[in-house]
Amino acid sequence: MLPANFHKHAKFARRARLSEMNQMKLLLRYMPQVFFLGLALVTILSLMPNTSIPQAFQFWDKAQHSLAYVALSITGCLAFPQWVTRVLLGLLTHGAAIEIMQSTMTATRYGDVQDWLADGIGILVGLGLCRYGLPKSAAKPDDAH
């Protein structure tokens, strides 16, 4: 036999699940803007004048590249789940373009293949997190669009 207040608790739990789903839909609705804002931010920061990085911080530089592209690939996968391959190839191309622009358009930066490889590692980590680390409802396209 069910407790007398069972239906009240079940109704509350159902409302909480609906609220969580609405919050996820709202977050996903703005994900394209978050993605393009992040892309612009990475581009601007990558081309800003920079003092030379001491040799001791080279690891941190590669970690920053990887972390930036992890974030971009996750937001890109969530923003455009139907075009994941295109988004990730676009990010890899963006990383290469940034390195070329650093070596040709800036006086204080230089292009580095290792930076581009760090970008690629970040993209792969982001893909893995999108495929296996996010709830399935977050990684699927919304059929209502």
Protein Blocks (a to p, Z undefined) as FASTA:
>chain_A
ZZfklmmmmmmmmmmmmmmmmmmmmmmmmmmmmmmmmmmmmmmmmmgccddddfklmmmm
mmmmmmmmmmmmmmmmmmmmmlmmmmmmmmmmmmmmmmmmmmmmpckbccdfklmmmmmm
mmmmmmmmmmmmpcfklmpccfkZZ
